[in-house]
């Protein structure tokens, strides 16, 4: 199975120039820099989505403090050990 696929994307000239300069300073291929930046962007988006799910669940359950979250985690772990 192929590990990489080639794709053509359109970028603002200034952004491409910054990525090119950054890659040059880092002595890395520009595609590595863009790939890493996209991966970090997607990770951040997924994390935000997960936080939103958690916030909705907390609201539904009436959880308002981190202490309550900690208590629930400890209670859950105690139940697992039984």
N, C-alpha and C positions, 0 to 999 in steps of 0.2 A: 504494500500500500504506500502511496506517495505521502511523504511527510509535509510537503509544501506545494502550494498551488500558486501560479503566477497570476497577478491581478494588476490591472491598470486603474489608478485612482487619480482624481483631480484634486489638486491642493492649491491654495493661494500661494503666489510666488514667494512672498515673504516667509511663509511657514516652511516651504520646501527649502529655501535658502538657509533658514535656521537649522533644520534637520540635517542638511548637508554639512554645514559648518560644525555642528555638534558631533556628527559621525567622524568627521576629519580629526577633530581634537581628541576624540576617544579612540581613534585608530580602529574603527569598526565600520562594517558596511552600513550604508544608509538604510537598507532594508531591515537590518537588525534593529536599528534605532526605532524605525516606524513600527515594526512588529512588536517590540517591547512596549512602546507607548500605547499602542492599541490594546494590548493585553492588560496593561495597567488600567486603562480607561474602562474596559469591560469588567474587570475585577471590582473597580470602584462602583460601577453601576449596579452590579449584582449585590454588593454589600449594602448599598442604599436601599435596594428592593427588600433585602432580608431585614434590615432595620425597620422598614415600614411595616412589614408583616408582623414583626415582634411588637411594634408600638400599637398596632391594631389589637393584637391578642392581649397585650397588657391592659389596654383600655377596656376591652370586653370583660376581662377578669378582675378589674378594679385594682390592678397593680400600679402603684404610684411612686414607689421608691426602689432604689437598687437593693436596699436591705431586704425587701420583700422578694426580689428576684433571687438574691443569694439564699434566702430561706427556702424557696421553692426548689432550687438546684440541690441543696443539701438534703431536703426531704426526698427528692427523686432518687438521689444516689443511695440514700439509706434503703429505700424500697428495692432498688436493684440488688443490693447485697443480701437481701433476705432469701 
